[in-house]
């Protein structure tokens, strides 16, 4: 019975780890950073590439091999008796010169390791940006549902008021029908908002990797340490943007490939030492020890043209990565400019739309009071229009808050600073 209880407890704890209790932006980012499978795959790739550097270093170190054999020789004719020759040997080999390919390959592997790290940073930025977007979309979807619920409450109150006023003869049936139609339209918008919220939750769980069990929380002020000017953004991106760093490293790596290809046309030299102990070699030799020191020099003169073709191929690939580097510089510069422009635009529009919401709330409240008092010329259509303006302004405010948040993350991504370290997710 106790064992069953332990098993149930373990299962409950395991299931609880797949749920995200808190609903803050920081929690969503941290969970995605730790659990996203694509990001974890890149981390594994960095660890694998780090071993390639050790492999490249092994080219400069000697190799030591021990070997031996035992055989049996049966002499059926002649005077020699049967014997069992055997040998135990130790071979030490050291490469002396490889046409500089060893040094070039070591540099190439170091570039590969740096390349893997920047590719990891690129994926990290992609995942964190996607996590911020789905979090913001989920919060927007929740706000839209709440706003539409408030809108329905207002129209329900208006239908109730219009029914009472119709009984008193203050309005006609057409006015009541307008209010009822507006209520039906508001209910349809609420259904659409709820469907959008379901989609936002699915996308959230896909990117973040965990199921949200509580309502997502309002995003508080966060200092992202954004660039203070476009010039500063350009400067940071030139030093930290992973796409640009990847292009630079790909070009540097291609230059080492040219050196490696040239080494196929150059001489190579190696030195080896072998000591072997032989037993029962023949009927006249029972034991023998041999020591061999050998220096080997090779120089490929002709290999069917494959080495020259490899060299030409390496040079063309170098030209290719040089062109891609120039294109990457332009692409990154454009991305930074666009991200900066979107950030500044969304910030300015957000301030304006906040004022619009306040004005729409005051106008709707005044028009509603005038209409319900019956002492003015306000019509049902005036009330419906004021509430439509209020609804649209509130939805616009929620949407722009989402856009402003995403624009900050996009700017960080463009300059290369959308990382767990920058967002303090490693604390």
C-alpha positions as CSV (number, residue, x, y, z in Angstrom):
1,X,0.0,0.0,0.0
2,X,2.9,2.3,0.9
3,X,4.6,1.6,-2.5
4,X,1.4,2.4,-4.3
5,X,1.1,5.7,-2.5
6,X,4.7,6.6,-3.4
7,X,4.1,5.8,-7.1
8,X,1.0,8.0,-7.1
9,X,2.9,10.8,-5.4
10,X,5.7,10.6,-7.9
11,X,3.2,10.7,-10.8
12,X,1.5,13.7,-9.4
13,X,4.8,15.5,-8.9
14,X,5.9,14.6,-12.5
15,X,2.7,16.0,-13.9
16,X,2.9,19.2,-11.9
17,X,6.3,19.9,-13.6
18,X,4.5,20.1,-17.0
19,X,2.4,23.0,-15.8
20,X,3.3,26.6,-15.5
21,X,1.9,27.9,-12.2
22,X,2.8,31.6,-12.5
23,X,1.7,33.7,-15.4
24,X,4.4,36.4,-15.6
25,X,6.4,37.2,-18.7
26,X,9.6,36.3,-16.9
27,X,8.2,32.9,-16.0
28,X,7.3,32.2,-19.7
29,X,10.7,33.3,-21.0
30,X,12.6,31.3,-18.4
31,X,10.5,28.1,-19.0
32,X,11.0,28.4,-22.8
33,X,14.7,29.0,-22.3
34,X,15.1,25.9,-20.2
35,X,12.7,23.5,-21.9
36,X,12.5,24.3,-25.6
37,X,13.7,21.2,-27.5
38,X,15.1,23.1,-30.4
39,X,17.2,25.2,-28.0
40,X,18.4,22.1,-26.1
41,X,19.3,20.5,-29.5
42,X,21.6,23.5,-30.2
43,X,23.2,23.1,-26.8
44,X,24.0,19.5,-27.5
45,X,25.5,20.6,-30.8
46,X,27.8,23.0,-29.1
47,X,29.0,20.2,-26.8
48,X,29.6,17.9,-29.8
49,X,31.5,20.6,-31.8
50,X,33.8,21.2,-28.8
51,X,35.1,17.7,-29.2
52,X,36.1,18.5,-32.8
53,X,38.7,20.9,-31.4
54,X,40.3,18.1,-29.4
55,X,40.3,15.9,-32.5
56,X,42.1,18.7,-34.4
57,X,44.7,19.0,-31.6
58,X,45.4,15.3,-31.9
59,X,47.1,15.9,-35.3
60,X,50.0,17.6,-33.5
61,X,50.5,14.8,-31.0
62,X,52.2,11.5,-31.5
63,X,50.3,8.2,-31.9
64,X,51.4,5.1,-30.0
65,X,50.4,1.7,-31.1
66,X,51.1,-1.7,-29.6
67,X,50.5,-4.9,-31.6
68,X,51.5,-8.5,-31.7
69,X,50.8,-11.8,-33.4
70,X,51.3,-15.5,-32.8
71,X,51.3,-18.0,-35.7
72,X,52.0,-21.6,-36.2
73,X,54.1,-22.9,-39.1
74,X,54.0,-26.6,-40.1
75,X,56.9,-27.9,-42.1
76,X,55.9,-31.3,-43.6
77,X,59.0,-31.5,-45.8
78,X,62.7,-30.8,-45.3
79,X,64.7,-30.9,-42.2
80,X,63.1,-27.9,-40.4
81,X,60.9,-28.7,-37.5
82,X,57.6,-27.0,-36.8
83,X,57.7,-23.7,-35.0
84,X,55.5,-20.9,-33.7
85,X,56.7,-17.5,-34.6
86,X,55.4,-14.5,-32.6
87,X,56.0,-10.8,-32.3
88,X,55.2,-8.0,-29.9
89,X,55.9,-4.4,-31.1
90,X,55.6,-0.8,-30.1
91,X,55.2,1.9,-32.8
92,X,55.4,5.6,-32.2
93,X,54.6,8.0,-35.0
94,X,54.8,11.8,-35.2
95,X,53.7,14.0,-38.1
96,X,56.4,16.7,-38.7
97,X,54.9,18.7,-41.5
98,X,51.6,18.6,-43.3
99,X,51.7,21.6,-45.6
100,X,50.2,23.8,-42.8
101,X,47.0,21.9,-43.0
102,X,47.2,20.9,-39.3
103,X,47.4,24.5,-38.2
104,X,44.6,25.5,-40.6
105,X,42.4,22.7,-39.5
106,X,42.9,23.6,-35.8
107,X,41.9,27.2,-36.6
108,X,38.9,26.0,-38.6
109,X,37.7,23.9,-35.7
110,X,38.0,26.8,-33.3
111,X,35.9,28.8,-35.8
112,X,33.4,25.9,-35.8
113,X,33.1,26.1,-32.1
114,X,32.5,29.8,-32.1
115,X,30.1,29.3,-35.0
116,X,28.2,26.7,-32.9
117,X,27.9,29.2,-30.0
118,X,26.6,32.0,-32.2
119,X,24.1,29.6,-33.8
120,X,23.0,28.7,-30.3
121,X,22.6,32.4,-29.5
122,X,20.6,32.9,-32.7
123,X,18.2,30.1,-31.8
124,X,18.1,31.4,-28.2
125,X,17.0,34.8,-29.6
126,X,14.4,33.2,-31.9
127,X,12.9,31.2,-29.0
128,X,12.8,34.1,-26.6
129,X,11.2,36.4,-29.2
130,X,8.7,33.7,-30.0
131,X,8.0,33.2,-26.2
132,X,7.5,36.9,-25.7
133,X,5.1,37.0,-28.7
134,X,2.9,34.1,-27.6
135,X,2.9,35.5,-24.0
136,X,1.8,38.9,-25.3
137,X,-0.7,37.3,-27.7
138,X,-2.2,35.3,-24.8
139,X,-2.5,38.4,-22.7
140,X,-4.1,40.3,-25.6
141,X,-6.5,37.5,-26.1
142,X,-7.5,37.5,-22.4
143,X,-7.9,41.3,-22.5
144,X,-10.1,41.1,-25.6
145,X,-12.4,38.6,-23.9
146,X,-12.6,40.8,-20.8
147,X,-13.3,44.0,-22.9
148,X,-16.0,42.2,-24.9
149,X,-17.6,41.0,-21.6
150,X,-17.8,44.6,-20.4
151,X,-19.3,45.6,-23.8
152,X,-22.0,42.9,-23.4
153,X,-22.8,44.1,-19.9
154,X,-23.3,47.7,-21.3
155,X,-25.6,46.5,-24.1
156,X,-27.6,44.3,-21.8
157,X,-28.2,47.3,-19.6
158,X,-29.2,49.3,-22.6
159,X,-31.6,46.7,-23.8
160,X,-33.2,46.6,-20.4
161,X,-33.4,50.4,-20.3
162,X,-34.9,50.6,-23.8
163,X,-37.5,47.9,-23.0
164,X,-38.6,50.0,-20.0
165,X,-38.6,53.2,-22.1
166,X,-40.6,51.5,-24.8
167,X,-43.3,50.6,-22.3
168,X,-43.4,54.3,-21.3
169,X,-43.6,55.3,-24.9
170,X,-40.4,57.3,-24.9
171,X,-38.9,55.4,-27.8
172,X,-40.2,53.2,-30.6
173,X,-39.7,49.6,-31.4
174,X,-37.0,50.4,-33.9
175,X,-34.8,51.8,-31.2
176,X,-35.2,48.6,-29.1
177,X,-34.4,46.5,-32.2
178,X,-31.2,48.5,-32.7
179,X,-30.1,47.8,-29.1
180,X,-30.9,44.1,-29.4
181,X,-29.0,43.9,-32.7
182,X,-26.0,45.6,-31.1
183,X,-26.2,43.1,-28.1
184,X,-26.2,40.2,-30.6
185,X,-23.2,41.6,-32.4
186,X,-21.4,42.1,-29.1
187,X,-22.1,38.4,-28.2
188,X,-20.7,37.3,-31.6
189,X,-17.5,39.4,-31.0
190,X,-17.1,37.7,-27.6
191,X,-17.3,34.2,-29.2
192,X,-14.7,35.2,-31.7
193,X,-12.5,36.6,-28.9
194,X,-12.8,33.4,-27.0
195,X,-11.8,31.3,-30.0
196,X,-8.8,33.5,-30.5
197,X,-7.9,33.0,-26.8
198,X,-8.0,29.2,-27.3
199,X,-5.6,29.5,-30.3
200,X,-3.3,31.8,-28.3
201,X,-3.2,29.2,-25.4
202,X,-2.3,26.4,-27.9
203,X,0.5,28.5,-29.4
204,X,1.7,29.4,-25.9
205,X,2.0,25.8,-24.8
206,X,3.8,24.9,-28.1
207,X,6.5,27.6,-27.7
208,X,6.9,27.8,-23.9
209,X,6.6,24.0,-23.5
210,X,4.3,24.0,-20.5
211,X,0.6,24.3,-19.8
212,X,-0.6,27.5,-18.1
213,X,-2.8,26.7,-15.1
214,X,-3.5,30.2,-14.0
215,X,-4.5,33.4,-15.8
216,X,-1.6,35.3,-17.3
217,X,-0.6,38.3,-15.4
218,X,-0.4,41.9,-16.5
219,X,3.1,42.8,-17.7
220,X,4.8,45.3,-15.4
221,X,7.4,47.7,-16.4
222,X,10.7,46.0,-17.5
223,X,13.9,47.7,-18.1
224,X,15.4,46.0,-21.2
225,X,18.4,48.4,-21.5
226,X,17.5,49.2,-25.0
227,X,19.7,51.3,-27.3
228,X,19.1,55.0,-26.8
229,X,19.6,55.9,-30.4
230,X,19.7,54.4,-33.9
231,X,23.5,55.0,-34.0
232,X,24.0,53.1,-30.8
233,X,21.8,50.3,-32.1
234,X,24.0,50.1,-35.3
235,X,27.2,50.0,-33.1
236,X,25.9,47.2,-30.9
237,X,24.6,45.1,-33.8
238,X,28.0,45.3,-35.5
239,X,29.6,43.7,-32.4
240,X,26.9,41.4,-31.1
241,X,24.4,40.4,-33.8
242,X,24.7,36.6,-34.2
243,X,23.7,36.5,-37.9
244,X,26.6,38.9,-38.7
245,X,29.0,36.9,-36.5
246,X,28.0,33.7,-38.2
247,X,28.6,35.3,-41.6
248,X,32.1,36.5,-40.5
249,X,33.0,33.1,-39.1
250,X,31.8,31.3,-42.2
251,X,34.1,33.5,-44.3
252,X,37.1,33.0,-41.9
253,X,36.5,29.2,-42.0
254,X,36.5,29.3,-45.8
255,X,39.9,30.9,-45.8
256,X,41.2,28.0,-43.8
257,X,39.7,25.6,-46.2
258,X,41.8,27.2,-49.0
259,X,44.9,26.5,-46.9
260,X,43.9,22.9,-46.3
261,X,43.3,22.4,-50.0
262,X,46.7,23.9,-50.8
263,X,48.3,21.4,-48.4
264,X,47.2,18.6,-50.7
265,X,49.8,19.9,-53.2
266,X,52.6,20.4,-50.6
267,X,55.0,17.8,-49.3
268,X,54.5,16.1,-45.9
269,X,57.0,14.6,-43.5
270,X,56.6,12.1,-40.6
271,X,58.9,10.3,-38.2
272,X,58.3,6.9,-36.7
273,X,60.1,4.6,-34.3
274,X,59.3,0.9,-33.9
275,X,60.7,-1.7,-31.5
276,X,59.7,-5.3,-32.0
277,X,60.5,-8.5,-30.1
278,X,60.3,-11.7,-32.2
279,X,60.3,-15.2,-30.9
280,X,60.8,-18.6,-32.6
281,X,61.5,-16.8,-35.9
282,X,63.1,-19.8,-37.6
283,X,65.0,-23.0,-36.8
284,X,68.1,-20.9,-36.4
285,X,66.7,-17.8,-34.7
286,X,64.9,-18.2,-31.5
287,X,64.7,-14.6,-30.3
288,X,65.3,-11.3,-32.0
289,X,64.8,-7.6,-31.1
290,X,64.5,-5.0,-33.9
291,X,64.5,-1.3,-33.6
292,X,63.5,0.9,-36.6
293,X,63.7,4.6,-36.9
294,X,62.1,5.9,-40.1
295,X,61.7,9.3,-41.6
296,X,59.2,9.6,-44.4
297,X,58.7,12.4,-46.9
298,X,55.9,12.4,-49.5
299,X,55.1,14.9,-52.2
300,X,52.0,14.3,-54.4
301,X,53.0,15.2,-58.0
302,X,49.8,14.1,-59.8
303,X,46.5,12.7,-58.5
304,X,44.3,13.0,-61.6
305,X,43.7,16.7,-61.1
306,X,41.5,16.2,-58.0
307,X,43.7,18.2,-55.7
308,X,43.7,21.2,-58.1
309,X,39.9,21.0,-58.5
310,X,39.6,20.9,-54.7
311,X,41.7,24.1,-54.5
312,X,39.6,25.9,-57.1
313,X,36.5,24.8,-55.3
314,X,37.7,26.1,-52.0
315,X,38.6,29.5,-53.5
316,X,35.1,29.8,-55.1
317,X,33.5,28.9,-51.8
318,X,35.6,31.6,-50.2
319,X,34.3,34.1,-52.7
320,X,30.8,32.9,-52.0
321,X,31.1,33.5,-48.2
322,X,32.7,36.9,-48.8
323,X,29.6,37.9,-50.8
324,X,27.3,36.5,-48.2
325,X,29.1,38.5,-45.5
326,X,28.6,41.7,-47.4
327,X,24.9,40.8,-47.8
328,X,24.6,40.0,-44.1
329,X,25.9,43.4,-43.1
330,X,23.3,45.1,-45.2
331,X,20.5,42.7,-44.0
332,X,21.4,43.3,-40.3
333,X,21.6,47.1,-40.9
334,X,18.2,47.1,-42.4
335,X,16.7,44.9,-39.7
336,X,18.1,47.2,-37.0
337,X,16.6,50.3,-38.8
338,X,13.2,48.7,-39.1
339,X,13.2,47.5,-35.5
340,X,14.1,50.9,-34.3
341,X,11.5,52.5,-36.4
342,X,8.8,50.1,-35.2
343,X,9.8,50.6,-31.6
344,X,9.6,54.4,-31.8
345,X,6.4,54.3,-33.8
346,X,4.6,51.9,-31.4
347,X,5.8,54.0,-28.4
348,X,4.4,57.2,-29.8
349,X,1.1,55.7,-31.0
350,X,0.6,54.0,-27.6
351,X,0.7,57.4,-25.8
352,X,-1.9,58.8,-28.2
353,X,-4.3,55.8,-28.0
354,X,-4.2,56.1,-24.2
355,X,-5.6,59.6,-24.4
356,X,-8.2,58.3,-27.0
357,X,-9.5,55.7,-24.6
358,X,-9.9,58.2,-21.7
359,X,-11.8,60.5,-24.1
360,X,-14.0,57.7,-25.4
361,X,-14.9,56.6,-21.8
362,X,-15.9,60.2,-20.8
363,X,-17.9,60.6,-24.0
364,X,-19.7,57.3,-23.7
365,X,-20.6,57.9,-20.1
366,X,-22.0,61.4,-20.9
367,X,-24.0,60.2,-23.9
368,X,-25.4,57.3,-22.0
369,X,-26.5,59.5,-19.1
370,X,-28.1,62.0,-21.4
371,X,-29.9,59.2,-23.3
372,X,-31.1,57.4,-20.2
373,X,-32.4,60.6,-18.6
374,X,-34.6,61.3,-21.6
375,X,-34.1,65.0,-21.3
376,X,-32.0,65.4,-24.5
377,X,-32.1,64.6,-28.1
378,X,-29.6,61.7,-27.8
379,X,-30.8,58.7,-29.8
380,X,-30.2,54.9,-29.5
381,X,-27.8,55.2,-32.4
382,X,-25.7,57.8,-30.6
383,X,-25.3,55.4,-27.7
384,X,-24.4,52.5,-30.0
385,X,-21.9,54.5,-31.9
386,X,-20.2,55.9,-28.7
387,X,-19.9,52.3,-27.3
388,X,-18.5,51.1,-30.6
389,X,-15.9,53.8,-30.5
390,X,-15.1,52.9,-26.8
391,X,-14.8,49.2,-27.7
392,X,-12.5,49.9,-30.6
393,X,-10.3,52.2,-28.6
394,X,-9.9,49.7,-25.8
395,X,-9.1,46.9,-28.2
396,X,-6.6,49.2,-30.0
397,X,-5.0,50.1,-26.7
398,X,-4.6,46.4,-25.8
399,X,-3.2,45.6,-29.3
400,X,-0.7,48.5,-29.2
401,X,0.5,47.4,-25.7
402,X,1.2,44.0,-27.2
403,X,2.9,45.6,-30.2
404,X,5.0,47.9,-28.0
405,X,6.2,44.9,-26.0
406,X,7.1,42.9,-29.0
407,X,8.8,45.8,-30.7
408,X,11.2,46.0,-27.7
409,X,12.0,42.3,-28.0
410,X,12.5,42.7,-31.7
411,X,14.9,45.6,-31.3
412,X,16.9,43.5,-28.8
413,X,16.9,40.6,-31.2
414,X,18.1,42.9,-34.1
415,X,21.1,44.2,-32.2
416,X,21.9,40.8,-30.8
417,X,21.0,41.3,-27.1
418,X,17.9,39.2,-26.8
419,X,19.6,36.7,-24.5
420,X,19.0,35.0,-21.2
421,X,21.8,37.0,-19.7
422,X,20.5,40.3,-20.9
423,X,17.0,39.4,-19.5
424,X,18.4,38.1,-16.2
425,X,16.9,34.7,-16.8
426,X,19.9,32.9,-15.4
427,X,19.5,34.2,-11.9
